C-alpha cells in the first residue's frame, strides 16, 4: 500500500512519522524494532520479530525517558 500526503521528518538519528498515520492499523506498537536492510538494491525497514528481538538482546529507545 502506498501512503501519500503524509509529512515525514527524516534525519540521521531517525524518522518522525506523520501524526495522522494510523500505526495501529499497520500492527505497530511501542517498543517495536525495525532493521535497515537492502532488498534488490532498495533500502527497506523490516520489523524485527519479537523472538529475534529477545534472542539478539535488542532494546527499544524511548526518547521520552
C-alpha positions as CSV (number, residue, x, y, z in Angstrom):
1,X,0.0,0.0,0.0
2,X,1.3,3.5,-0.8
3,X,0.8,6.3,1.7
4,X,0.8,9.8,0.2
5,X,0.2,13.3,1.6
6,X,1.9,12.5,4.8
7,X,4.7,14.6,6.3
8,X,7.8,12.6,7.3
9,X,10.7,14.2,9.1
10,X,13.9,12.3,8.3
11,X,17.3,12.8,9.9
12,X,20.4,10.9,10.6
13,X,19.0,9.9,14.0
14,X,15.6,8.7,12.9
15,X,12.2,9.2,11.2
16,X,9.3,11.1,12.7
17,X,6.0,9.8,11.2
18,X,3.1,12.0,10.4
19,X,0.7,12.2,13.4
20,X,-2.3,11.2,11.2
21,X,-0.6,7.9,10.2
22,X,-2.5,5.1,12.0
23,X,0.3,2.8,13.1
24,X,-2.3,0.6,14.9
25,X,-3.7,-0.3,11.5
26,X,-0.2,-1.4,10.5
27,X,0.1,-3.6,13.6
28,X,2.9,-1.5,15.0
29,X,3.2,-0.8,18.8
30,X,5.5,1.0,21.1
31,X,8.7,-1.0,21.6
32,X,8.7,-2.4,18.1
33,X,12.2,-2.5,16.5
34,X,13.0,-2.3,12.8
35,X,16.2,-3.1,11.0
36,X,17.5,-1.5,7.8
37,X,18.2,-4.0,5.0
38,X,18.9,-3.9,1.3
39,X,16.5,-5.8,-0.9
40,X,17.2,-5.8,-4.6
41,X,19.1,-2.5,-4.3
42,X,16.4,-0.8,-2.4
43,X,16.6,0.2,1.3
44,X,13.9,-1.4,3.3
45,X,12.9,-1.3,7.0
46,X,11.9,-4.7,8.3
47,X,10.1,-5.2,11.6
48,X,12.1,-7.4,13.9
49,X,10.2,-10.5,15.1
50,X,9.7,-10.5,18.9
51,X,11.7,-13.8,19.2
52,X,14.7,-12.3,17.3
53,X,14.4,-9.2,19.4
54,X,14.7,-11.3,22.6
55,X,17.4,-13.7,21.3
56,X,19.6,-10.9,20.0
57,X,19.0,-8.7,23.0
58,X,17.7,-5.7,21.1
59,X,16.3,-2.9,23.2
60,X,14.0,-0.1,22.2
61,X,14.9,3.5,22.5
62,X,12.3,5.8,24.2
63,X,13.2,9.4,23.8
64,X,10.6,10.4,26.4
65,X,12.6,8.7,29.2
